[in-house]
Amino acid sequence: MTDADQPTERIEVARPIPAPPADVFAVLRHPQGHVAIDASGMLMDATGEPVEAVGDTFVVHMDREALNDFPLGVYDVTIRIVTYEPDVEIAWKVGGGSFGEIGHVYGYRLEPTEDGTLATSYYDWSEISDDWRASGIFPVISEGALRATLGILDRTVRRGGCPRPRPTAPAATPRRPARPGPPPAGRSPGRCRGRTGPSPIDPPAAPPPATA
């Protein structure tokens, strides 16, 4: 079997974004940025600080009901950074539950252009185990989903970055009546916090079938 005959275990899509790489990277390194650009509807929220190095982690709170494929309900996954080059490239692996990390990788490469940034999103499942490969569920995300997330990333950067989480008011605090006058202006999405130095995220799917 030649290299050309080998099955493809990587997807890459690219999109120009009219903003400098630092602005794009600021969204990708921030936990709330992952929630903001998610095209699947599964990412409900995230907990953690903006990442700064390989090995950094944060937690994403998921709800699989958006896809209605596996009865996983609400659960958490941990994102672990495996590539970190400020304003150039960031990649991560996903782990959760009893499965740990399956081995697939999500990432972005950013190249400066005259008009901003050429952002390339990639998904690589070449490092999964033979058991997971035999399960037939990979790739767990399509090229179309990667393209959709790139589009949302473009929109998020244009709007100024990822939204800040809305603070939760204490339960005992009564709601004040609205003051007379014009309605308040729309809330700005704000910037991702943290200095600059992906998506889709999927959970561990159903376990692979047992092998002899």
N, C-alpha and C positions, 0 to 999 in steps of 0.2 A: 504493500500500500504506500503510495507516494504522499508527500505533504499535502498536495492538492486534494487527495482523497480523504484526508482526516476530517472528522466532523468538526464544525465550527462551535467553539465553546466561549465565544466572546461577541458582544454587540457593542458597536460604537456609533454614536450620532453626534453631529456638531451643529452649532447655531451661532451666528454673530450676535453679540449683545453690545449696544451702544453705551458702554460704560467701561472704565478702566478695570483691569484684573483685580485690583485691591478691593473695589466695591463688590465684585462678584464673589471673591473669596470670603469676604466678611459674612455673607449670607451662608456660605457652605460650611464654615467652621462653627457656626452657632447652632445649638440645639433647636431653637425656635425657627431657624432658617429651614431646617429639614421639614418641620411641620408646615411652614408657609408654602413650600414649593411642591408638596406631595400631590401627585396627580391621581392617586388611588382612592383618597378619602378615608384611608385607614388610620392615618397618624392623627391622634386626637390632641396630644400635647407632648412635651418633653421636659425632662428635669436634668439640670447640669449646667456647667459653665462652658463658654466657648473654648474649643480645644486649641492647644498650642504646640503639641508635639505628638510624635508616634507613641502609641500606648495610652493616650488619653481616652476616656470613655464618657458616655452619657447615656441616659435611659430615655427611650421613647415609649409612650403609652399608646397602645394600639387597640383597634376594634375591627375584627375581621368581617363583621357583618356587612361592611361596605362592598365586599366582593361576593359574599354568600357562596363560597366554595368549600371551605373547611369549617367545621363547627367549633372554632376556637374562642369565639366571643371576645371578651376584653382581656388583655394580657400586656406584659411589658417585654421589650427587647433591649439588649445592651449593644450600643454602637462602639466599636473599638477602632481607633485610627491606626491604619497600617502604612499609609504614605502621607507625609506632611511636608510640603515645600511652599512656604508662604507666597501667595499670589501666583503660583505656578501649577501645583497639583495637590489634590487631597483625595484619599481613598479610605474605605472602611470595610470591616466585616461585621456581620450581624449574628448575634447569639441570643438564646433565650430558652427558658424552661429546662427540661431535662436533656435537650438535644445539644446544648452548647453551640459552638460555631460550626456551621455546616461547611464553610470553606469558600463560599462565593464572595466576590468583591464588587463593591460599587465605587466609582470614582469620577473625578472631573480633572481635565487638563485645561489650563487657561493660557492662551497665547495672545500677547498684545498685538493690536492692529491699528491702522491709521484711524479707524472709526470707533475703536473701543477694544473689544475682546472677542476672540473666537473660542467659545466654550465647547469642549468635547466631553460628553457624558459616556461612560463605559460601564458595562456589566460583564464580569468574567466568572465563569463557573468551572474553569479548568482544574481547580484544586479540590473539588468535592471528592468524596470517597466513592469507591465502586458501588457500594450499596445504594448511596443516594443517586448515582448515575443510573443504576438499574431500575430505580423507582419510576423513571419516565416523566418526572414532573419538571425537569429543567429544559429550557430556561423558565424560571418562575415569573419572569417579567418580559414583556414584549418590546420590540423596537419602538412601536407606537407609544408605549407608556413612557419610554425614555425621552422621546421627542416631546410629549406633552409636558413632562416635568421641566425640560429645557425652556419651553415656552413660558411656563409659570415662573421659572427663575428669571427670565428676561423681564417679565412684568413686575416681579417683586423688586428687582434692582431699580427699575425705572421709577417705582413708587417710593424709593428711598430706603429700602432694606426690609428686613423681617419685622413683623409687628411685635411690640412688647406685650407680654401676657397681661391681661387686664387684672388688676388687684381684686381680691375677693373681700368684700366688706364683712365685718363681724355680723353674725346672725342677729345679735341683740340691737343692732343699730337700725332705728326706724328710717324709712325712706322719707326725705324731706320733700314737701310740695314744690313743684316747679315754680321758679320765679317768672313773673310776667316779662315779656319782651321777646325778641326774635329768637328762633331756635339756635342752639350752639352750632358753631362750625363743625364740619366733619373732622373726626379724629385722624391725625396724621399717622401713617403706619410706623413712623419712627425708624431709627437705625438699629442694626444689630449692635448690642453692647460689646465692648472689648476691643482691644487693639488688633489690627491685622498684622501678622508677622511676615447632597447630593436631600425626593426622589421617590426617588422612591425607596423605600425600605420595606422589605418583606420579612415575615416571621418564619421560624422553622415550620415547615409544612408537615403533612402527615408523615409518620415514620416510614422508611422504605421497607419493602417486603423482606422477610428473612431470606438469607441466602444459604445455600447448602455449604 
